[in-house]
Amino acid sequence: MKKLITLIIIIAFLATTWAIFIKPFSISAQTPPNNTTITQTTNNQYSVSNGLSRFYEFTGIKNATPGHAIMIFVGLFFIFLAIKYEYEPLLLIPIGVGIIIGNIPFALDANLKIGVYEEGSVLNYLYFGVVKGIYPPLIFLGIGAMTDFSSLISNPRLVLLGAAAQVGIFATFIGALALGFHLPEAAAIGIIGGADGPTAIFISSKLAYGYTMADGTVIKNLIGPIAIAAYSYMALVPVIQPPIMKLLTSQKERRIRMKPPRAVGKLEKILFPIIGLILTAFISPSSLPLLGMLFFGNILKESGVTKRLAETARTSLIDIVTILLGLTVGASTQADVFLTKESILIFILGALSFMVATAGGIMFAKVMNIFSKEDNKINPLIGAAGVSAVPDSARVAQTEGLKADKTNHLLMHAMAPNVAGVIGSAAAAGILLSFLG
């Protein structure tokens, strides 16, 4: 193996040497007979110099800017977080590598067709699925095929926690308007508060993809910053949520034991996605591409007669789409596009919205406890799982619950508001699209 690698390196070195030095020399040496030796020598020296200069013009070293270096560092940091701390590695590694690929400098006027924004390039074709909102519904199909709605079916009132956590979306929407973003831009930024990456990409591809409105208002292309912000905060759930959970709950509240969820029959599991599909589609038709695929995937899973399709949706399909989505979204963060004042504001708004969403779920659980019987209290920790970061926010609730009481397992309870949050954020996106799309 070492000999093969050595041979490849030698061949590559010889090929490069020939292309830069020998080939230009041999071409320029073919001068007319009446030329003098001095002229031939001058031509030969010029050709070698020209070859080196032309080679340098195409290198990343020549075209690099401080912005490229910053973005490459961000990509490396994402990869570090994914490997070292296992923060959403299936997302952060493709995005991190994509950021690096998208920020390799090259001569823009050379017509190389390698950038994600260059029409006709491979990355541009792959990015089509992001711009047209194709990838997010396919991811929702896979999520539906992986999701068990039993905990939500057994305790339907917990859906209110998922709805309460969506306060982050509308708080961010208002905040973005206050900071000067246009209405469609603010709506797309607001979805970050739902901590749902695919939904954020879907709505930004519909509302903030770079176009001019009928009244002449120019809407910026914010797909890259919004997607990176949404996925970043999804990955940082174990870092962001615990301090908020501890701040807003007492030790006694964190020790609340909830009733074990009841057993859910097969018929209920089959009827839930069918009823959910019809209800959500009639209430918010614009959410159909997302919620329609979510419930369709769940029907494949729960029907029991389409195991092959369900298996494909939750494994091969979602893995392929995640790779393409992460890589192209990362590649879209070119320094000249991404390093702007708007991107910084989006990240600040995203962080605040995620905190508000977490706090909203927790506080609403405490309000519900005021009207609940003593033996039917809700542990407020599971309110934080109302954000759509499935299943990480539910795991955080479980972890924090175990710290307060090593025998108090909250995971199954937390999954109810967690999956309700997925439905809630997609429904909220659909409502915003209905008014602004």
C-alpha positions in Angstrom: 0.0 0.0 0.0 2.9 2.4 0.9 4.6 1.6 -2.4 1.4 2.4 -4.4 0.9 5.7 -2.6 4.6 6.6 -3.2 4.2 5.7 -6.9 1.1 7.9 -7.2 2.9 10.8 -5.6 5.9 10.5 -8.0 3.6 10.3 -11.0 1.6 13.4 -9.8 4.9 15.3 -9.2 6.2 14.4 -12.7 2.9 15.3 -14.3 2.9 18.7 -12.6 6.5 19.4 -13.5 5.8 18.5 -17.1 2.8 20.7 -17.3 4.4 23.8 -15.7 8.0 23.6 -17.0 8.7 21.1 -19.8 5.5 21.6 -21.9 5.7 25.4 -22.2 9.4 25.1 -22.9 8.9 22.6 -25.7 6.1 24.6 -27.3 8.1 27.9 -27.3 11.2 26.1 -28.6 9.4 25.4 -31.9 10.3 28.9 -33.3 10.9 29.7 -37.0 14.5 28.9 -38.2 15.3 32.6 -38.9 15.0 33.4 -35.1 18.2 34.0 -33.3 19.5 31.9 -30.3 18.9 34.9 -28.1 15.3 35.2 -29.1 14.7 31.5 -28.5 16.3 31.8 -25.1 14.1 34.8 -24.3 11.0 33.0 -25.5 11.9 29.9 -23.4 12.4 32.0 -20.2 9.1 33.8 -20.8 7.2 30.6 -21.3 8.5 29.1 -18.1 7.7 32.3 -16.2 4.3 32.5 -17.9 3.5 28.9 -16.9 4.4 29.5 -13.3 2.4 32.8 -13.3 -0.6 31.1 -14.8 -0.4 28.2 -12.3 -0.2 30.7 -9.4 -3.3 32.6 -10.8 -5.4 29.5 -10.4 -4.3 28.5 -6.9 -6.3 29.2 -3.8 -3.3 31.0 -2.3 -3.6 33.8 -4.9 -7.4 34.2 -4.5 -7.6 33.7 -0.7 -9.1 36.4 1.5 -9.3 36.7 5.4 -13.0 35.8 5.0 -12.2 32.5 3.4 -9.9 31.7 6.3 -12.6 32.6 8.9 -15.1 30.4 7.2 -12.7 27.4 6.8 -12.0 27.7 10.6 -15.8 27.6 11.2 -16.1 24.5 9.1 -13.2 22.9 11.1 -14.9 23.9 14.3 -18.2 22.2 13.3 -16.2 19.0 12.5 -14.5 19.3 15.8 -17.8 19.6 17.7 -19.2 16.6 15.9 -16.2 14.3 16.5 -15.1 15.4 20.0 -18.5 15.9 21.6 -20.8 14.1 19.2 -23.1 17.1 18.7 -25.3 16.0 15.8 -22.4 14.4 13.9 -24.7 13.3 11.0 -25.4 17.0 10.4 -22.4 18.9 11.5 -19.8 16.8 9.6 -21.5 17.2 6.2 -22.1 20.9 6.9 -18.5 21.5 8.2 -17.0 19.8 5.1 -19.4 21.7 2.9 -18.3 25.0 4.5 -14.7 24.1 3.7 -15.5 23.1 0.1 -17.5 26.3 -0.4 -14.7 28.5 0.8 -11.8 27.1 -1.2 -10.7 30.2 -3.1 -10.6 30.1 -6.9 -10.5 32.6 -9.8 -14.1 33.7 -10.3 -13.4 34.9 -13.9 -11.8 31.6 -15.0 -15.2 30.0 -15.7 -14.2 26.9 -13.8 -17.8 26.1 -12.8 -17.0 24.7 -9.4 -18.8 27.0 -7.0 -22.3 26.4 -5.6 -23.6 29.6 -7.1 -22.1 29.1 -10.6 -24.7 27.9 -13.0 -23.7 24.5 -14.5 -21.5 23.4 -11.7 -22.0 20.1 -9.9 -22.6 21.8 -6.6 -25.1 24.1 -8.2 -27.1 21.2 -9.5 -27.1 19.6 -6.0 -28.0 22.9 -4.4 -31.1 23.0 -6.6 -32.7 20.7 -4.0 -32.2 23.3 -1.3 -33.3 26.3 -3.4 -36.5 24.6 -4.5 -37.3 23.1 -1.1 -37.0 19.5 -2.3 -34.7 18.0 0.4 -36.7 19.1 3.6 -39.9 17.1 2.7 -37.8 14.0 2.0 -36.2 14.4 5.4 -39.6 14.7 7.0 -40.6 11.5 5.2 -37.7 9.7 6.9 -38.5 11.3 10.3 -42.1 10.1 10.1 -40.9 6.6 9.4 -38.7 6.8 12.5 -41.1 8.4 14.9 -43.3 6.7 17.4 -46.2 8.9 18.4 -47.3 6.5 21.2 -46.3 8.9 24.0 -48.3 11.8 22.4 -51.3 9.6 21.8 -51.3 8.3 25.4 -51.2 11.8 26.8 -52.6 14.3 24.3 -52.5 17.3 26.6 -48.7 17.3 26.2 -49.2 18.6 22.7 -49.8 22.0 24.3 -46.2 22.0 25.4 -45.1 21.6 21.8 -47.3 24.5 20.8 -46.1 26.7 23.7 -42.5 26.3 22.6 -43.3 27.8 19.2 -43.5 31.2 21.0 -39.8 31.4 20.0 -40.8 31.5 16.3 -43.1 34.5 16.7 -40.8 36.3 19.2 -38.0 36.0 16.6 -40.3 37.1 13.8 -41.1 40.3 15.7 -37.5 40.8 16.7 -36.3 40.5 13.1 -38.9 43.1 12.0 -37.7 45.5 14.7 -34.1 45.1 13.4 -35.1 46.1 9.9 -35.5 42.9 8.1 -38.3 42.8 5.5 -41.5 40.8 6.2 -40.6 37.7 4.2 -37.0 37.7 5.6 -38.3 38.1 9.2 -40.7 35.2 8.7 -37.9 32.9 7.5 -35.6 33.9 10.3 -38.4 33.3 12.9 -38.5 29.6 12.1 -35.1 29.2 13.7 -37.0 29.5 17.0 -38.5 26.1 16.3 -35.1 24.5 16.3 -36.1 22.6 13.1 -33.4 22.7 10.4 -35.4 21.2 7.5 -38.4 23.5 8.2 -36.1 26.5 8.4 -34.5 25.6 5.0 -37.9 25.0 3.5 -39.5 28.3 4.4 -36.3 30.3 3.6 -36.3 28.7 0.2 -39.8 30.0 -0.3 -39.5 33.5 1.3 -35.8 34.5 1.5 -34.1 33.1 -1.6 -33.0 36.4 -3.2 -35.6 38.1 -5.4 -37.3 41.4 -6.0 -40.9 41.8 -4.9 -43.6 43.5 -7.0 -43.2 46.8 -5.1 -39.5 46.8 -5.9 -38.3 45.6 -2.4 -35.2 43.5 -2.7 -35.3 40.3 -0.6 -31.8 38.9 0.3 -30.8 35.3 -0.1 -30.7 34.2 3.5 -30.9 30.4 3.0 -27.3 29.8 4.1 -27.2 31.8 7.3 -30.7 30.6 8.4 -29.8 27.0 7.7 -26.4 27.2 9.5 -28.0 29.0 12.5 -30.8 26.5 12.8 -28.6 23.4 12.6 -26.0 25.0 14.9 -28.5 25.5 17.7 -30.0 22.1 17.1 -26.5 20.6 17.7 -26.0 22.8 20.8 -29.1 21.7 22.5 -27.1 19.9 25.3 -25.2 23.2 25.9 -28.0 25.8 25.7 -31.0 24.2 27.4 -29.7 22.9 30.7 -28.9 26.3 32.3 -32.3 27.6 31.3 -34.0 24.5 32.7 -32.2 24.9 36.0 -32.9 28.6 36.2 -36.6 28.2 35.7 -37.3 25.1 37.8 -36.8 24.2 41.4 -35.3 21.0 42.7 -38.8 19.9 43.8 -40.2 20.5 40.4 -37.4 18.6 38.7 -38.2 15.6 40.9 -41.9 15.4 39.9 -42.8 11.9 38.8 -45.3 11.6 36.0 -47.8 8.7 35.5 -46.4 6.0 33.2 -47.8 6.4 29.7 -50.6 3.9 28.9 -50.2 1.2 26.3 -51.3 2.4 22.8 -53.0 -0.1 20.4 -52.1 -0.6 16.8 -55.4 0.9 15.6 -54.7 4.1 17.4 -51.2 4.3 15.9 -52.6 3.8 12.4 -55.4 6.3 12.8 -53.2 9.1 14.4 -51.2 9.9 11.3 -54.2 9.7 9.0 -56.3 12.0 11.2 -53.3 14.2 11.8 -52.7 14.5 8.0 -56.3 15.5 7.3 -56.5 18.0 10.2 -53.3 19.8 9.6 -53.8 19.9 5.9 -57.2 21.5 6.2 -56.0 24.0 8.9 -52.7 24.9 7.2 -52.6 23.7 3.6 -49.2 25.3 3.1 -47.6 22.9 5.5 -48.7 19.9 3.4 -45.2 19.4 1.8 -43.7 18.9 5.3 -46.5 17.5 7.4 -47.9 15.4 4.5 -44.6 13.7 4.2 -44.2 13.3 8.0 -47.5 11.6 8.4 -47.0 9.6 5.2 -43.7 8.2 6.6 -45.4 7.3 9.9 -48.2 5.5 8.0 -45.6 3.4 6.2 -44.2 2.5 9.6 -47.3 1.8 11.6 -49.3 0.0 8.8 -47.1 -3.0 9.2 -47.5 -4.0 5.5 -44.9 -1.6 4.0 -41.9 -2.5 6.0 -39.5 -2.3 3.1 -40.7 1.2 2.2 -40.5 2.4 5.8 -37.0 0.9 6.2 -35.8 2.7 3.1 -37.3 6.0 4.2 -35.8 5.9 7.6 -32.3 4.6 6.5 -31.1 4.9 3.0 -33.3 7.8 1.8 -32.8 10.1 4.8 -29.1 9.4 4.9 -28.6 10.3 1.3 -30.7 13.4 1.6 -28.9 14.5 4.8 -25.6 14.2 3.1 -26.7 16.3 0.1 -28.5 18.8 2.2 -25.7 19.3 4.7 -22.9 19.5 2.1 -24.7 22.0 -0.2 -26.0 24.2 2.7 -22.4 24.3 4.0 -21.0 25.1 0.5 -23.5 27.9 0.2 -21.8 29.8 3.0 -19.1 31.4 0.8 -17.3 34.2 2.6 -18.5 37.0 0.4 -22.1 35.8 0.9 -22.1 34.7 4.5 -19.9 37.2 6.3 -22.4 40.0 6.4 -24.1 42.1 9.1 -27.4 40.2 8.4 -25.7 36.9 9.1 -24.5 38.1 12.5 -28.0 39.4 13.4 -29.5 36.1 12.3 -27.2 34.1 14.6 -28.0 36.5 17.5 -31.8 36.2 16.9 -31.5 32.5 16.5 -29.8 32.1 19.9 -32.4 34.3 21.6 -35.3 32.6 19.9 -34.0 29.2 21.0 -33.8 30.4 24.6 -37.3 31.9 24.4 -38.7 28.6 22.9 -37.1 26.6 25.7 -38.4 28.9 28.4 -41.8 29.0 26.8 -42.3 25.3 27.0 -41.0 25.1 30.6 -43.2 28.0 31.9 -46.3 26.6 30.2 -45.8 23.3 31.9 -45.7 25.1 35.2 -48.9 26.9 34.3 -50.6 23.6 33.4 -49.6 22.2 36.8 -51.6 25.0 38.5 -54.8 23.4 37.0 -53.6 19.7 37.4 -54.4 17.4 40.2 -51.6 16.5 42.6 -51.2 13.0 41.2 -51.2 14.2 37.6 -48.6 16.9 37.6 -46.2 17.5 34.7 -42.5 17.7 35.2 -41.6 21.1 33.8 -38.3 19.8 32.4 -40.2 18.1 29.6 -41.5 21.5 28.5 -38.1 22.2 27.1 -38.5 19.3 24.7 -41.3 21.3 23.0 -38.6 22.6 20.5 -38.3 20.4 17.4 -34.8 19.2 18.0 -35.7 15.5 17.9 -34.6 13.5 19.9 -31.8 15.6 21.6 -34.1 18.0 23.5 -36.0 14.9 24.9 -32.7 13.4 25.9 -31.6 16.6 27.7 -34.9 16.5 29.7 -34.1 12.9 30.6 -30.5 13.8 31.7 -31.6 16.7 33.8 -34.3 14.7 35.4 -31.9 11.9 36.4 -29.6 14.5 38.0 -32.4 15.5 40.3 -33.6 11.9 40.9 -31.6 8.9 39.6 -34.8 6.8 39.3 -37.0 9.4 37.5 -37.0 8.6 33.8 -38.6 11.3 31.7 -37.6 10.3 28.1 -40.9 8.7 27.1 -42.8 11.7 28.5 -40.5 14.2 26.9 -40.9 12.6 23.5 -44.6 13.7 23.4 -43.9 17.5 23.4 -40.8 16.8 21.2 -42.8 15.3 18.3 -45.5 17.8 18.9 -42.9 20.5 18.4 -42.0 19.1 15.0 -45.7 19.3 14.0 -46.1 22.7 15.6 -43.1 24.3 13.8 -44.1 22.9 10.4 -47.7 24.2 11.0 -46.3 27.6 12.0 -44.2 27.6 8.8 -47.3 26.8 6.8 -49.3 29.6 8.4 -46.5 32.1 7.7 -46.3 30.9 4.1 -50.1 31.3 3.7 -49.9 35.0 4.5 -46.6 35.8 2.9 -45.9 33.2 0.2 
